[in-house]
Amino acid sequence: MATCLFRSPLAYRLQCFWETRQHAGRVNLNSQRILRYLDQYLLVELKPGETITREVAERWIKGMEKLGVGTRINRISVLRQFCRYLAHFDPRTCLLSPSFLPRRTRPAPHIYTRKEVRQIMAAARRIGPRGSLRPTVIATLVGLLYTTGLRIGEALRLTLADVDLKKRVLLIRETKFKKTRYVPLSASGAGALQVYLRRRRRAGMSTSPDAPFFVNLWGHHYGHVGFTTVFLEIIRQLGIRGPRGQRGPRIHDFRHSFAVNRLLAWYREGSNLAAKLPLLSTYLGHATVTGTEIYLHATAELLESAGRRFHARCAVPSTTRKKPMFTTDIASPIRGFFEQHLVSQRGLSGHTVLAYRDALKLLLAFVSQRRRKACVAVTLEDLTADTVRSFLDYLERGRKNSVPTRNARLAAIHAFFNYLTSLDPRHLAQAQTILAIPFKRQTHRVGEYLERDEVQKLFAGIDGRTLHGQRDDALLRLLYNTGMRVQELVDLDANHLRFTRPYLVRIMGKGRKERTCPLWRETVAALKAYLEKRGVRLNDATPLFVNRDGSRLTRFGVRYIISRRVSDAAQSCPSLLTRRVSPHTFRRTTAMHLLQSNVDLSMIRSWLGHASIETTNAYVEIDLEMKRKTLESAEKLIPKNAKRRGSWHADDRLIAWLAGL
């Protein structure tokens, strides 16, 4: 074993853990530094023979409250990994659940404009020392990061052998996940690097192939900290970033800017984005397209470009021809689960809390009836694994619930018992038997969506001369244009819409995430006509859609409106008779029509408000026409062979014998 780096009672285990990570290739200076911080803490907290208990871990975590969220996540993650390792040797060790990790809110990246980049490069050329190579190094680095999307560490580690300006390509060696890749350069980028090399040579720097490409005043690799310090000082002087202590644009935002600008250029060229995104993922050095997703942010220009494609292909013509005139022992844990855990600690939305409430209400009512006791007499001991299994069977057979509903109820029960184990470890054995109950697999059917001619027929059947006709027309246009969830629709107020260019709606979505979605001018015209008919001002904080009583429209009201309008349209479009059209069908239709309009999945994800592109994949299904085109393009790649008769055709006696059977 190498020289021990640690001094606490757990120094031997810390050293073994560190060396295990080294052999696995998962080591970095940051994790070593965190382990040393932990060692210093354990040196004070633990006596020989003791281990890390929950109290010891919580005191260390509490001491980090003034640190940044990212720093706390890194330190707690290393602690959790070490505790899992230590538990193999000492069962008394506390295993920390993921709930100890604070929630990280990623700052919105700054997309640098060309004007800002030119200002930064011009300011870099004016820094000192005067006559040195340093100003050229900073300016060239900024230009390289903006035009290639390299990580700052990748650029700083370049050597002269890695830069081939004749072939206009960079060799990026062993970057993230030990991957090596080639990065092509544009003609202007290669020219700028050529100018830098000439000045570097005149400055007398080493020309050895292993010499660093970007050098400091002493000819060594330019340091990350040094470049960051100079860069932040420049953008503060230019007013691009606020004073010290405030968050703002970062060096890594050059990578975000490159990805967004590349996607925007493909939109303007009319390229097939589904085919282009894997190329961008490979260029940036990501393992999968999902890794690129975080860099593709829905800027106003990207949303506008996606909206133009969607509008050009699928817009519904306006029907308005002229301007319209118009306690038990279970009580305390349940209360703490809802008031403290779900709301205060996890910060879940009201809809999620209500769903969990309904699940536990049904469970308690079922247990009360099964045990033949009053609901107030139900105890935690009554909630056995067999009881929960019987409850799930009752949901499917007695209440005729679907498998997704059954799994949603089980998820709420799992969440409650996970909380219960953290509250009182005495219930651990009981909770483990319930947490072991698996979710039931379900048949995943291909989701239905409406064809464009069916959407047109649906709108054609609405009489826009009446108030309710105008309401239904505006409602369905907004639902189809944005693909929003039905709850997001009914929660809208009039002041959530922008009726001046660029037209858009502000949507509060799942997980309390706000997003904006562009609107077609036909949608805005229909909404204006409906609000004017009601006498509502466009900036009023009043429900956007109301029922006959003037109250806010509910989800069930929207479902009724859709079913009635589909029934009317089915008289002229018989294919609608075979479809079960719900508000969610419009969301799937929007996703499908966006895909058919050659909008990439990342933009569809932002349009629909999904947290992950994997969720969006479930909404889009290649239709028969797209499959046919794919098949035709594949057939062209397969050489056609001359037809040959089977070998049995050449033997007439065999055919005669078969005929005589």
C-alpha positions as CSV (number, residue, x, y, z in Angstrom):
1,M,0.0,0.0,0.0
2,A,1.2,3.5,-0.8
3,T,1.9,6.2,1.9
4,C,-1.4,6.7,3.8
5,L,-3.0,10.1,3.1
6,F,-5.3,10.1,6.1
7,R,-5.1,10.2,9.9
8,S,-8.6,9.5,11.4
9,P,-9.7,6.3,13.0
10,L,-11.0,5.2,9.6
11,A,-7.7,6.1,7.8
12,Y,-7.0,2.6,6.7
13,R,-10.5,2.2,5.1
14,L,-10.3,5.7,3.5
15,Q,-6.9,4.8,2.0
16,C,-8.3,1.4,0.7
17,F,-11.3,3.2,-0.8
18,W,-9.1,5.8,-2.5
19,E,-6.8,3.1,-4.0
20,T,-9.9,1.1,-5.2
21,R,-11.2,4.1,-7.0
22,Q,-7.7,4.7,-8.5
23,H,-7.6,1.1,-9.9
24,A,-11.1,1.5,-11.3
25,G,-10.0,4.7,-13.2
26,R,-12.6,6.8,-11.3
27,V,-10.2,9.2,-9.5
28,N,-9.7,12.9,-9.6
29,L,-8.2,15.6,-7.4
30,N,-11.6,16.8,-6.3
31,S,-12.6,13.5,-4.8
32,Q,-9.2,13.2,-3.0
33,R,-9.7,16.6,-1.6
34,I,-13.2,15.7,-0.3
35,L,-11.9,12.6,1.3
36,R,-9.3,14.6,3.1
37,Y,-12.0,17.0,4.4
38,L,-13.9,14.0,5.6
39,D,-10.8,12.6,7.3
40,Q,-10.3,15.8,9.2
41,Y,-13.9,15.8,10.3
42,L,-13.7,12.1,11.4
43,L,-10.5,12.8,13.3
44,V,-12.4,15.0,15.7
45,E,-15.8,13.1,15.7
46,L,-14.8,9.4,16.0
47,K,-12.9,7.4,18.5
48,P,-11.0,4.2,17.6
49,G,-13.5,1.3,16.8
50,E,-16.4,3.7,16.0
51,T,-18.0,4.0,12.5
52,I,-20.0,6.5,10.6
53,T,-23.5,6.6,12.1
54,R,-26.5,8.7,10.9
55,E,-25.8,11.3,13.5
56,V,-22.2,11.7,12.5
57,A,-23.2,12.0,8.8
58,E,-25.9,14.5,9.5
59,R,-23.6,16.8,11.6
60,W,-21.0,16.8,8.7
61,I,-23.8,17.6,6.2
62,K,-25.2,20.4,8.4
63,G,-21.8,22.0,8.5
64,M,-21.9,22.5,4.7
65,E,-25.0,24.8,4.7
66,K,-23.1,27.9,3.7
67,L,-21.4,26.1,0.7
68,G,-22.8,26.1,-2.8
69,V,-25.3,23.5,-3.9
70,G,-22.8,21.9,-6.4
71,T,-20.1,21.6,-3.7
72,R,-22.5,20.0,-1.2
73,I,-23.7,17.5,-3.8
74,N,-20.1,16.5,-4.6
75,R,-19.2,16.1,-0.9
76,I,-22.3,14.1,0.0
77,S,-22.0,11.9,-3.0
78,V,-18.4,10.9,-2.0
79,L,-19.6,10.3,1.6
80,R,-22.5,8.0,0.3
81,Q,-20.0,6.0,-1.8
82,F,-17.6,5.6,1.1
83,C,-20.4,4.6,3.4
84,R,-21.5,1.9,1.0
85,Y,-17.9,0.7,0.8
86,L,-17.5,0.8,4.6
87,A,-20.7,-1.1,5.2
88,H,-19.1,-4.2,3.6
89,F,-16.7,-4.3,6.6
90,D,-18.8,-2.8,9.4
91,P,-22.6,-3.4,9.3
92,R,-23.1,-0.6,11.8
93,T,-22.3,1.9,9.1
94,C,-25.2,4.2,8.1
95,L,-26.3,4.0,4.5
96,L,-27.4,7.4,3.2
97,S,-30.4,7.6,0.9
98,P,-30.4,10.0,-2.1
99,S,-32.8,12.3,-0.2
100,F,-29.7,13.7,1.6
101,L,-28.6,15.2,-1.7
102,P,-29.9,18.8,-2.1
103,R,-31.8,19.7,-5.2
104,R,-29.7,21.4,-7.9
105,T,-31.2,24.1,-10.1
106,R,-29.1,24.4,-13.2
107,P,-28.5,28.1,-14.1
108,A,-29.8,29.1,-17.5
109,P,-26.8,29.2,-19.8
110,H,-25.8,32.4,-21.5
111,I,-25.9,32.2,-25.3
112,Y,-23.1,34.5,-26.4
113,T,-23.8,36.6,-29.5
114,R,-21.2,37.3,-32.1
115,K,-21.0,40.9,-31.0
116,E,-20.2,39.9,-27.4
117,V,-17.5,37.5,-28.6
118,R,-15.9,40.2,-30.8
119,Q,-15.9,42.6,-27.8
120,I,-14.3,39.9,-25.5
121,M,-11.6,39.2,-28.1
122,A,-10.9,42.9,-28.6
123,A,-10.6,43.4,-24.8
124,A,-8.3,40.4,-24.5
125,R,-5.9,41.9,-27.0
126,R,-5.6,45.0,-24.8
127,I,-4.5,43.2,-21.6
128,G,-0.9,43.0,-20.4
129,P,2.0,42.5,-20.2
130,R,2.5,44.7,-23.2
131,G,4.3,43.0,-26.0
132,S,3.9,39.5,-24.6
133,L,2.1,36.5,-26.1
134,R,-0.6,36.5,-23.4
135,P,-3.2,38.8,-25.1
136,T,-3.0,36.7,-28.3
137,V,-3.4,33.4,-26.3
138,I,-6.5,34.7,-24.5
139,A,-8.1,36.1,-27.7
140,T,-7.3,32.9,-29.7
141,L,-8.7,30.7,-26.9
142,V,-12.0,32.6,-26.8
143,G,-12.4,32.3,-30.6
144,L,-11.6,28.6,-30.5
145,L,-14.1,27.8,-27.8
146,Y,-16.8,29.8,-29.5
147,T,-16.3,28.2,-33.0
148,T,-15.7,24.6,-31.9
149,G,-17.6,24.1,-28.7
150,L,-14.6,22.5,-27.0
151,R,-14.5,22.1,-23.2
152,I,-12.0,24.5,-21.7
153,G,-9.8,21.6,-20.4
154,E,-9.7,20.1,-23.8
155,A,-8.4,23.3,-25.4
156,L,-5.8,23.9,-22.7
157,R,-4.4,20.4,-22.9
158,L,-3.7,20.6,-26.7
159,T,-0.2,20.1,-27.8
160,L,1.5,21.1,-31.1
161,A,1.2,17.5,-32.3
162,D,-2.6,17.6,-31.8
163,V,-3.1,20.5,-34.2
164,D,-3.0,19.7,-37.9
165,L,-3.7,22.9,-39.7
166,K,-3.0,21.4,-43.2
167,K,-5.9,18.9,-42.7
168,R,-7.7,21.5,-40.5
169,V,-8.4,19.1,-37.7
170,L,-7.7,18.9,-33.9
171,L,-7.0,15.7,-32.1
172,I,-8.7,15.8,-28.7
173,R,-7.1,13.1,-26.5
174,E,-8.6,11.2,-23.6
175,T,-11.2,13.7,-22.5
176,K,-14.3,12.9,-20.5
177,F,-14.8,9.2,-20.0
178,K,-11.3,8.6,-21.5
179,K,-12.6,9.3,-25.1
180,T,-10.5,10.5,-28.0
181,R,-12.0,12.2,-31.0
182,Y,-11.2,14.4,-34.0
183,V,-12.6,17.9,-34.3
184,P,-12.6,19.6,-37.7
185,L,-11.9,23.3,-38.1
186,S,-13.4,25.9,-40.4
187,A,-11.2,27.7,-42.8
188,S,-11.3,30.9,-40.7
189,G,-10.6,29.0,-37.5
190,A,-7.6,27.3,-39.0
191,G,-6.4,30.7,-40.3
192,A,-6.6,32.2,-36.8
193,L,-4.6,29.4,-35.3
194,Q,-2.0,29.8,-38.0
195,V,-1.6,33.5,-37.1
196,Y,-1.3,32.5,-33.4
197,L,1.4,29.9,-34.2
198,R,3.5,32.4,-36.1
199,R,3.4,34.8,-33.1
200,R,4.1,31.9,-30.8
201,R,7.2,31.0,-32.8
202,R,8.4,34.6,-32.9
203,A,8.1,34.7,-29.1
204,G,10.7,31.9,-28.9
205,M,8.4,29.2,-27.5
206,S,9.3,25.5,-27.9
207,T,8.4,23.9,-31.2
208,S,8.6,20.3,-29.9
209,P,5.6,18.2,-30.9
210,D,4.9,17.5,-27.2
211,A,5.0,21.3,-26.3
212,P,1.7,22.9,-25.2
213,F,-0.2,24.7,-27.9
214,F,-1.5,27.5,-25.6
215,V,1.4,28.6,-23.4
216,N,1.8,31.0,-20.4
217,L,4.6,33.5,-20.1
218,W,7.1,30.7,-19.1
219,G,6.2,28.4,-21.9
220,H,4.1,25.9,-19.9
221,H,0.5,24.9,-20.3
222,Y,-1.8,27.8,-19.8
223,G,-3.7,27.1,-16.5
224,H,-7.4,26.8,-16.1
225,V,-7.5,29.1,-13.1
226,G,-5.4,31.7,-14.8
227,F,-7.6,31.8,-17.9
228,T,-10.8,31.8,-15.8
229,T,-9.6,34.8,-13.7
230,V,-8.7,36.8,-16.8
231,F,-11.9,35.9,-18.7
232,L,-14.2,36.8,-15.8
233,E,-12.5,40.1,-15.3
234,I,-12.9,40.9,-19.0
235,I,-16.6,40.2,-19.1
236,R,-17.2,42.1,-15.9
237,Q,-15.5,45.2,-17.4
238,L,-17.7,44.8,-20.5
239,G,-20.9,44.6,-18.5
240,I,-21.7,41.0,-19.7
241,R,-21.4,39.7,-16.2
242,G,-22.4,41.4,-12.9
243,P,-20.0,42.2,-10.0
244,R,-18.3,39.6,-7.9
245,G,-20.7,37.4,-5.9
246,Q,-23.3,37.3,-8.6
247,R,-23.9,34.5,-11.0
248,G,-23.6,35.1,-14.7
249,P,-22.1,34.0,-18.0
250,R,-19.4,31.3,-17.7
251,I,-16.6,29.9,-19.9
252,H,-18.6,26.7,-20.4
253,D,-21.5,28.7,-22.0
254,F,-19.3,28.9,-25.1
255,R,-20.1,25.2,-25.5
256,H,-23.8,25.9,-25.1
257,S,-23.6,28.7,-27.6
258,F,-22.0,26.5,-30.2
259,A,-24.6,23.8,-29.9
260,V,-27.6,26.3,-30.1
261,N,-26.1,28.2,-33.0
262,R,-25.4,25.0,-34.9
263,L,-29.0,23.8,-34.4
264,L,-30.3,27.2,-35.4
265,A,-28.2,27.1,-38.6
266,W,-29.6,23.7,-39.5
267,Y,-33.1,25.0,-39.0
268,R,-32.4,27.9,-41.4
269,E,-30.9,25.5,-44.0
270,G,-34.0,23.3,-43.8
271,S,-32.0,20.2,-42.8
272,N,-33.3,17.0,-41.4
273,L,-32.6,17.5,-37.7
274,A,-33.3,13.9,-36.7
275,A,-30.3,12.9,-38.9
276,K,-28.1,15.8,-37.8
277,L,-28.3,15.6,-34.0
278,P,-26.2,12.4,-33.8
279,L,-23.5,14.3,-35.8
280,L,-23.6,17.1,-33.2
281,S,-23.4,14.6,-30.4
282,T,-20.3,13.0,-31.9
283,Y,-18.7,16.3,-32.6
284,L,-19.1,17.5,-28.9
285,G,-17.8,14.1,-27.6
286,H,-21.0,12.8,-26.0
287,A,-21.6,9.1,-25.5
288,T,-25.3,9.4,-26.5
289,V,-27.7,12.0,-28.0
290,T,-29.2,12.3,-24.5
291,G,-25.9,13.9,-23.3
292,T,-26.3,16.6,-26.0
293,E,-29.8,17.4,-24.8
294,I,-28.7,19.6,-21.9
295,Y,-26.9,21.9,-24.4
296,L,-29.9,22.4,-26.7
297,H,-31.8,25.2,-24.9
298,A,-35.0,26.5,-26.3
299,T,-34.0,30.1,-27.1
300,A,-36.5,32.5,-28.6
301,E,-34.9,32.1,-32.1
302,L,-35.0,28.3,-31.9
303,L,-38.7,28.3,-30.7
304,E,-39.5,30.7,-33.5
305,S,-37.8,28.5,-36.1
306,A,-39.6,25.4,-34.8
307,G,-42.9,27.3,-34.8
308,R,-42.5,28.3,-38.4
309,R,-41.9,24.7,-39.5
310,F,-44.9,23.6,-37.5
311,H,-47.1,26.4,-38.8
312,A,-46.1,26.0,-42.4
313,R,-47.1,22.3,-42.3
314,C,-50.0,22.0,-39.9
315,A,-51.6,25.5,-39.3
316,V,-55.4,25.5,-39.2
317,P,-56.8,28.2,-41.5
318,S,-58.7,30.9,-39.6
319,T,-62.5,30.6,-39.7
320,T,-63.0,34.3,-38.8
321,R,-63.8,36.2,-42.1
322,K,-64.4,39.6,-40.5
323,K,-63.7,41.2,-37.2
324,P,-66.2,39.8,-34.6
325,M,-68.4,42.3,-32.6
326,F,-68.0,40.8,-29.5
327,T,-55.2,9.8,16.3
328,T,-53.8,6.7,15.9
329,D,-50.1,5.7,15.8
330,I,-50.4,6.0,12.0
331,A,-51.8,9.5,12.2
332,S,-48.5,11.2,13.1
333,P,-46.4,9.6,10.4
334,I,-49.0,10.4,7.7
335,R,-49.3,14.0,8.8
336,G,-45.5,14.4,8.8
337,F,-45.3,12.7,5.4
338,F,-47.7,15.2,3.8
339,E,-46.8,18.4,5.7
340,Q,-43.1,18.0,6.2
341,H,-41.7,15.5,3.7
342,L,-43.7,16.1,0.5
343,V,-44.3,19.8,0.9
344,S,-41.4,21.2,2.9
345,Q,-38.5,18.9,2.1
346,R,-39.3,17.6,-1.4
347,G,-41.3,20.6,-2.6
348,L,-43.7,18.6,-4.7
349,S,-46.6,20.2,-6.6
350,G,-50.1,20.3,-5.2
351,H,-51.3,17.9,-7.8
352,T,-48.8,15.3,-6.8
353,V,-49.7,15.7,-3.1
354,L,-53.3,15.2,-3.9
355,A,-52.6,12.1,-5.9
356,Y,-50.6,10.7,-2.9
357,R,-53.5,11.7,-0.6
358,D,-56.0,9.8,-2.7
359,A,-53.8,6.7,-2.7
360,L,-53.5,6.6,1.1
361,K,-57.2,7.4,1.6
362,L,-58.2,4.4,-0.6
363,L,-55.7,2.2,1.3
364,L,-56.9,3.2,4.7
365,A,-60.5,2.7,3.7
366,F,-59.7,-0.8,2.3
367,V,-57.8,-1.8,5.5
368,S,-60.6,-0.5,7.7
369,Q,-63.1,-2.6,5.8
370,R,-60.8,-5.7,5.7
371,R,-60.0,-5.6,9.4
372,R,-63.5,-4.6,10.3
373,K,-62.4,-1.7,12.5
374,A,-62.9,2.0,12.3
375,C,-60.5,4.0,10.3
376,V,-59.2,5.8,13.4
377,A,-58.3,2.4,14.9
378,V,-56.1,1.3,12.0
379,T,-52.4,0.9,13.0
380,L,-49.2,0.6,11.2
381,E,-49.2,-3.2,12.0
382,D,-52.3,-3.5,9.9
383,L,-50.4,-2.4,6.8
384,T,-48.7,-5.6,5.9
385,A,-47.3,-6.7,2.5
386,D,-50.2,-9.1,2.0
387,T,-52.7,-6.3,2.8
388,V,-51.0,-4.0,0.2
389,R,-51.1,-6.8,-2.4
390,S,-54.8,-7.4,-1.7
391,F,-55.4,-3.7,-2.0
392,L,-53.7,-3.6,-5.4
393,D,-55.9,-6.6,-6.6
394,Y,-58.9,-4.7,-5.3
395,L,-58.0,-1.6,-7.4
396,E,-57.8,-3.7,-10.6
397,R,-60.8,-6.0,-10.1
398,G,-63.1,-4.1,-7.8
399,R,-62.5,-0.5,-9.0
400,K,-61.5,-1.5,-12.5
401,N,-58.4,0.7,-12.4
402,S,-55.9,0.4,-15.2
403,V,-52.3,-0.9,-14.6
404,P,-50.8,2.7,-14.7
405,T,-53.3,3.8,-12.0
406,R,-52.4,0.7,-10.0
407,N,-48.7,1.5,-10.3
408,A,-49.3,5.1,-9.4
409,R,-51.0,4.1,-6.1
410,L,-48.2,1.7,-5.3
411,A,-45.6,4.5,-5.9
412,A,-47.4,6.6,-3.3
413,I,-47.3,3.7,-0.8
414,H,-43.6,3.1,-1.5
415,A,-42.9,6.8,-0.9
416,F,-44.7,6.7,2.4
417,F,-42.8,3.7,3.7
418,N,-39.5,5.1,2.4
419,Y,-40.3,8.1,4.6
420,L,-41.3,5.9,7.5
421,T,-38.0,4.1,7.6
422,S,-36.1,7.4,7.8
423,L,-38.4,8.4,10.6
424,D,-38.2,5.3,12.7
425,P,-35.8,2.4,11.8
426,R,-37.9,0.0,13.9
427,H,-40.3,-0.2,10.9
428,L,-37.4,-1.2,8.5
429,A,-38.3,-4.9,8.2
430,Q,-42.0,-4.1,7.6
431,A,-41.1,-1.5,5.0
432,Q,-38.7,-3.7,3.2
433,T,-41.5,-6.3,2.5
434,I,-43.7,-3.6,1.1
435,L,-41.0,-1.9,-0.9
436,A,-40.2,-5.3,-2.5
437,I,-43.7,-5.4,-4.1
438,P,-42.9,-4.7,-7.8
439,F,-44.7,-2.5,-10.2
440,K,-46.8,-4.4,-12.7
441,R,-45.8,-4.5,-16.3
442,Q,-48.3,-3.2,-18.8
443,T,-48.9,-3.5,-22.5
444,H,-47.5,-0.3,-24.2
445,R,-49.8,0.4,-27.1
446,V,-49.0,2.8,-29.9
447,G,-50.6,6.1,-28.9
448,E,-53.2,7.5,-31.2
449,Y,-53.0,10.9,-32.8
450,L,-55.1,12.8,-35.3
451,E,-54.1,13.2,-39.0
452,R,-54.0,16.7,-40.4
453,D,-57.2,16.3,-42.4
454,E,-59.0,15.1,-39.3
455,V,-57.8,18.2,-37.4
456,Q,-59.1,20.4,-40.3
457,K,-62.5,18.6,-40.2
458,L,-62.7,19.1,-36.5
459,F,-62.3,22.8,-36.7
460,A,-64.5,23.1,-39.8
461,G,-67.4,21.8,-37.8
462,I,-67.3,24.6,-35.2
463,D,-69.7,27.5,-35.5
464,G,-67.7,30.5,-34.7
465,R,-70.7,32.9,-34.6
466,T,-71.7,31.9,-31.0
467,L,-69.9,32.5,-27.8
468,H,-69.4,28.8,-27.0
469,G,-68.4,28.1,-30.6
470,Q,-65.7,30.8,-30.3
471,R,-64.6,29.4,-26.9
472,D,-64.3,25.8,-28.3
473,D,-62.5,27.0,-31.4
474,A,-60.0,29.1,-29.4
475,L,-59.6,26.3,-26.8
476,L,-58.9,23.6,-29.4
477,R,-56.6,25.8,-31.4
478,L,-54.5,26.6,-28.3
479,L,-54.5,22.9,-27.3
480,Y,-53.3,21.9,-30.8
481,N,-50.8,24.8,-31.3
482,T,-49.0,24.2,-27.9
483,G,-49.6,20.5,-27.1
484,M,-50.0,21.6,-23.5
485,R,-51.4,19.3,-20.8
486,V,-55.1,19.7,-20.0
487,Q,-54.4,20.9,-16.5
488,E,-52.0,23.5,-17.8
489,L,-54.7,24.7,-20.2
490,V,-57.4,25.1,-17.5
491,D,-54.9,26.9,-15.2
492,L,-54.3,29.6,-17.8
493,D,-55.4,33.2,-17.2
494,A,-55.8,35.9,-19.9
495,N,-52.6,37.7,-18.8
496,H,-50.6,34.5,-19.4
497,L,-50.8,35.2,-23.1
498,R,-48.8,37.8,-25.1
499,F,-50.9,39.3,-27.8
500,T,-48.1,41.4,-29.4
501,R,-45.3,40.0,-31.5
502,P,-43.7,37.6,-30.8
503,Y,-47.0,35.9,-29.8
504,L,-46.5,33.4,-27.0
505,V,-48.1,31.8,-23.9
506,R,-46.5,31.4,-20.5
507,I,-47.3,27.9,-19.2
508,M,-46.7,26.6,-15.6
509,G,-46.1,22.9,-16.2
510,K,-45.3,19.7,-14.4
511,G,-42.9,20.1,-11.4
512,R,-43.6,23.8,-11.3
513,K,-41.5,24.4,-14.3
514,E,-42.5,27.5,-16.4
515,R,-42.0,27.5,-20.1
516,T,-43.1,29.7,-23.0
517,C,-44.5,28.4,-26.3
518,P,-45.0,30.4,-29.5
519,L,-48.5,30.9,-30.9
520,W,-49.7,31.1,-34.5
521,R,-51.4,34.3,-35.5
522,E,-54.6,32.3,-36.2
523,T,-54.6,31.1,-32.6
524,V,-54.1,34.6,-31.3
525,A,-56.9,35.9,-33.5
526,A,-59.3,33.3,-32.2
527,L,-58.4,34.0,-28.5
528,K,-58.8,37.7,-29.0
529,A,-62.2,37.3,-30.6
530,Y,-63.3,35.0,-27.7
531,L,-62.0,37.4,-25.0
532,E,-63.6,40.4,-26.7
533,K,-66.9,38.6,-26.9
534,R,-66.7,38.0,-23.1
535,G,-65.7,41.6,-22.4
536,V,-62.4,40.6,-20.9
537,R,-59.3,42.8,-21.2
538,L,-56.2,41.1,-22.5
539,N,-54.1,41.8,-19.4
540,D,-56.7,40.7,-16.8
541,A,-55.8,38.0,-14.3
542,T,-59.1,36.2,-15.0
543,P,-59.6,32.6,-16.1
544,L,-58.9,32.2,-19.9
545,F,-61.7,29.6,-20.4
546,V,-64.9,29.5,-18.4
547,N,-68.1,27.4,-18.4
548,R,-71.7,28.4,-18.7
549,D,-71.7,29.6,-15.1
550,G,-68.7,31.8,-15.6
551,S,-66.5,29.6,-13.5
552,R,-63.1,28.3,-14.5
553,L,-63.3,25.4,-16.9
554,T,-62.3,22.0,-15.5
555,R,-60.5,19.1,-17.0
556,F,-63.7,17.3,-17.2
557,G,-65.3,20.2,-19.0
558,V,-62.5,20.2,-21.6
559,R,-63.0,16.4,-22.1
560,Y,-66.7,17.0,-22.7
561,I,-66.1,19.8,-25.2
562,I,-63.7,17.6,-27.2
563,S,-66.0,14.5,-27.2
564,R,-68.9,16.7,-28.4
565,R,-66.8,18.4,-31.2
566,V,-65.4,15.0,-32.3
567,S,-68.9,13.6,-32.5
568,D,-70.0,16.5,-34.7
569,A,-67.0,16.2,-37.0
570,A,-67.4,12.4,-37.3
571,Q,-70.5,13.0,-39.5
572,S,-68.2,14.4,-42.3
573,C,-65.1,12.5,-41.3
574,P,-66.0,8.8,-40.5
575,S,-62.4,7.9,-39.5
576,L,-63.0,9.9,-36.2
577,L,-65.6,7.2,-35.2
578,T,-62.8,4.7,-34.7
579,R,-60.7,7.0,-32.4
580,R,-60.9,7.7,-28.7
581,V,-60.0,11.3,-28.7
582,S,-59.1,12.8,-25.3
583,P,-57.3,16.1,-24.4
584,H,-54.1,14.1,-24.3
585,T,-54.7,13.0,-27.9
586,F,-54.1,16.6,-28.9
587,R,-50.8,16.6,-27.1
588,R,-49.7,13.5,-28.9
589,T,-51.0,14.9,-32.2
590,T,-48.9,18.1,-31.7
591,A,-45.8,16.0,-31.0
592,M,-46.4,13.9,-34.1
593,H,-47.0,16.8,-36.4
594,L,-43.9,18.6,-35.1
595,L,-41.9,15.5,-36.0
596,Q,-43.5,15.4,-39.4
597,S,-42.6,19.1,-39.8
598,N,-38.9,18.1,-39.4
599,V,-38.6,19.6,-35.9
600,D,-35.9,17.8,-33.9
601,L,-36.7,15.8,-30.7
602,S,-34.9,18.3,-28.5
603,M,-37.1,21.1,-29.6
604,I,-40.2,18.9,-29.3
605,R,-39.1,18.2,-25.7
606,S,-38.9,21.9,-24.9
607,W,-42.2,22.5,-26.7
608,L,-44.0,19.9,-24.6
609,G,-42.2,20.7,-21.4
610,H,-40.7,17.3,-20.8
611,A,-37.8,16.9,-18.4
612,S,-36.0,14.4,-20.5
613,I,-35.9,13.6,-24.2
614,E,-36.6,9.9,-23.3
615,T,-40.2,11.0,-22.3
616,T,-40.6,12.7,-25.6
617,N,-39.6,9.4,-27.4
618,A,-42.8,7.9,-26.0
619,Y,-45.0,10.6,-27.6
620,V,-43.7,10.4,-31.2
621,E,-44.3,7.4,-33.4
622,I,-43.1,7.3,-37.0
623,D,-46.3,7.1,-39.1
624,L,-46.8,4.8,-42.1
625,E,-45.8,7.4,-44.6
626,M,-42.5,8.1,-42.9
627,K,-41.9,4.3,-42.6
628,R,-42.6,3.9,-46.3
629,K,-40.1,6.6,-47.2
630,T,-37.5,5.0,-44.9
631,L,-38.1,1.6,-46.6
632,E,-37.8,3.0,-50.1
633,S,-34.5,4.7,-49.2
634,A,-33.2,1.4,-47.7
635,E,-34.2,-0.6,-50.8
636,K,-32.0,1.6,-53.0
637,L,-29.0,0.5,-51.0
638,I,-29.7,-3.2,-51.7
639,P,-28.4,-4.5,-55.1
640,K,-31.1,-6.5,-57.0
641,N,-30.2,-10.0,-57.9
642,A,-31.5,-11.7,-61.0
643,K,-34.3,-14.1,-60.2
644,R,-33.3,-17.7,-60.1
645,R,-35.6,-20.7,-60.2
646,G,-35.4,-23.2,-57.4
647,S,-33.1,-26.2,-58.0
648,W,-36.1,-28.5,-57.9
649,H,-37.5,-26.8,-61.0
650,A,-34.6,-28.1,-63.1
651,D,-35.6,-31.8,-62.5
652,D,-38.8,-32.6,-64.4
653,R,-39.0,-36.1,-62.9
654,L,-39.2,-34.6,-59.4
655,I,-42.1,-32.4,-60.4
656,A,-43.9,-35.3,-62.1
657,W,-43.4,-37.4,-58.9
658,L,-44.8,-34.7,-56.7
659,A,-47.8,-34.2,-59.0
660,G,-48.6,-38.0,-58.8
661,L,-48.8,-38.0,-55.0
